[in-house]
Amino acid sequence: MIDLKKLKPIGVIVILGCAVLALIVCFTADMGIPDRVTLRHDTAYYAESAEHLSELEAELDASLFPQLDDVREHHVDGESMRLVITVGAKSFGKAKAALERDVDPSLFELVSVK
């Protein structure tokens, strides 16, 4: 524990300044998540059919997937009626954050591979 009496006023100011600087860095750091993507239709439209899911796939392929590091494969699964997206393990977190922010999680399944 730090004894504040020994630090004197200048030491306290330095410690508080470092704490404020740390907070600024934490809240303004770039997490590497791509810009937000605006989709043409809502979730209900894309959930209607495999053809509409293919439209979602095309939209994401044109806008979001190029911004992500390691999207290896994506296809519409007709049985589960979901868009299956395969990404590398290192970029899984960033891809998940971007997709969950822009697309309803019920429309896609994210798969990680090494």
N, C-alpha and C positions, 0 to 999 in steps of 0.2 A: 504494500500500500504506500502511496506517496504522501509524505508529510508536507502539507501545503504551507505550514509556517516556515519551513526551511527554504522553500522555493522563492519566497519574496514576491512582490507584485509582478515583476517582469517574467518570472518563471510561470506564474499562473496565466498571464496573458499569452505566453508562447504555447502552453498546453491547450488553452481554449482556442487559439488560432489554428493549431494543428487539428483539433477536433472539428472545427468548422470547415476547414479545407478538406478533410476526409469525407464529410457529409456531401460537400459540393461535388467531389469526384465521384462518389458512389451514385448520386442521383443524376448526374449528367453523362455518365459513361455510355458509350455506344455498345450495345449488346450484340450487334451484328444482325439483328432481325430486319428483314427487308421492309420496304415501304408497304403500307396498307394497299390491298387490292380491292377494287369495287367490282362486284359481280353484277351481271346484267339482270339476273332473276333472283327470287327468294328461295329459301330452302324447300318449300312445298313444291315449287316447280321442278327443281332438280330431282326430288324424290319420286316424281310421278312415273318415270320410265328410264330404261337403260339409254335410250336415245338422248334424253335430257341430261343424264349423267355424262354422256359423251360430250355434250356441249360444255359442261362444267370442266371436264378434262381439257378440252381445247382452250378454254379461257385461261385456266391455270397454266397450261403449257406455254401460252403466249405471254403471260404476265408474271406469274410468281415463280415457276420452276426455274427460269433462267437466273433469277436472283439468288436461289439456293445453291449451295456448294455441290452436293453430291446426290442429286435425284437420279437414281439408276434406272427405274422403270415405273410406269404407271399404266393401269388399265382398268376398265370397268368390269367388275365381277357380276355377271348376270344373275347368279343364284342369290347372293346376299344383297344385291342392288346397292353396292358401295363402290367407290373409287378406291382401288388398292394402290398405294404409293410406296415404293421401296427406296429407302435412302441409306447411305452409309452411316455406320455407328457414330462417327465423329460429329456429323452434322444433324443427328437425330433431334437433339433438343431445340436447335434453332428452327428446323423444319416443323416440328410439332407446335412450337409457339406461334409461328407465322400462320400455319394452317388453322389452328384452333381459333386464332384471332379473326380470320377472314371467312372461314367456311364452317358450317355447322358440323360438329364431330360425328353426327349420325350419318353423314354423307360419305365419309372416307375412313379408310383403315390405313394406318401408317405402320410400315414394317421396316425393321432395322436389320441390316446385314453387315458383316465385317468386311 
